[in-house]
């Protein structure tokens, strides 16, 4: 059975670090913690779990810090987690089973990363990340921000999920400042970093600047298809906020020049037509979203609700606008089958019941 080193980089995480370590400490064989300058009780807390705690002078480079943590590992595989990540109780048995059955020629294990949750606490935004990486100099983190280890060798996918559950707000300007410093220092952003720089500008409501960066990224022959498609979506929202609605629609349609339609983009196109009162057009795109297969292994960000719940709910709205209450009600029930606790579904259900009583 392979051994695993949990490798973490932390700073001022006294609120959540124990929760993280409690969820996984008994499942791993070694815990490495690299502290990047905590001024709270973080080091004291983690010292209760491991003696392998190291200080690291922060250099505005997440990859460098993660590579330092990996360099301290002595087990077969390195596993990374952030301090506000947890392995839920329901995942523990799967974790142990994978550890017991993992083929010795496996280089990287990809695991789900749940980063957003709905009103019932169920994941509504997830994607796969490299989670167990063979402890070898061949695998190095890349990128000062939004760091990644490029997949290589034998890669397997597991449905084990790590959940990212924040307990405090992070510095919202940190990533943008790192990118701006890199640019000021004359460093060229490689395509992936250019894409994420554009997203950071978007998060900071710098929509014109975000569009400029992302449009340049889209014109480049370099870059990952999933990032290109997602860049179209971000550009579209930027154009919306700039009052350029036709450009927003064009950006969404442009995504299909890179690959087959994604349900996420189909829902956004449907929303455009719904908001413009073009209900039959909207119906076409929401039904198209329903017909799109889920490709969880593409590596891109995935909104599972866009493959069923959201299209059903929006089709309900479209048919209601067209005066077809029977079809609208049927689609609302389909949405309810996906999320019976949904406030939107329950509101619609009451609306249709009242409408039926008035007849």
Number of C-alpha atoms within 10 A of each C-alpha: 11 16 15 23 25 25 24 22 23 23 18 17 22 19 15 19 21 19 15 20 21 13 16 18 15 10 17 19 15 21 25 26 25 23 23 17 15 14 11 13 13 20 23 11 15 22 12 9 17 13 12 14 20 15 14 16 10 13 12 17 16 19 20 19 23 21 17 20 25 29 16 18 21 16 18 17 25 28 24 19 20 18 24 20 23 23 20 14 10 10 15 17 12 15 18 13 10 16 16 12 10 14 13 9 10 15 19 26 23 22 19 21 22 20 16 16 15 12 11 10 8 11 17 16 16 23 19 24 20 21 23 21 24 21 21 14 9 8 18 19 18 18 16 19 18 15 17 17 16 11 15 10 12 11 15 14 16 14 14 21 24 22 22 20 17 14 12 10 6 8 7 11 11 12 19 19 13 17 22 13 13 15 12 10 9 9 11 11 15 12 20 18 20 18 24 22 23 27 23 20 19 20 15 13 13 14 22 15 14 25 23 12 20 27 18 14 22 21 10 11 8 12 17 14 15 15 20 26 25 21 26 25 23 23 28 26 23 24 21 17 14 13 11 13 16 12 17 25 21 15 23 24 19 17 22 14 10 13 12 10 18 22 28 23 22 25 24 23 25 28 21 22 19 20 10 11 14 14 22 16 17 26 24 15 24 30 20 18 26 19 13 17 11 15 10 16 12 12 17 18 16 22 17 17 20 23 24 20 22 21 30 29 23 23 29 26 23 26 20 17 14 12 11 13 18 14 16 23 23 16 22 27 20 18 25 21 15 16 19 14 12 17 12 14 25 17 11 20 16 11 12 18 11 11 11 11 7 7 5
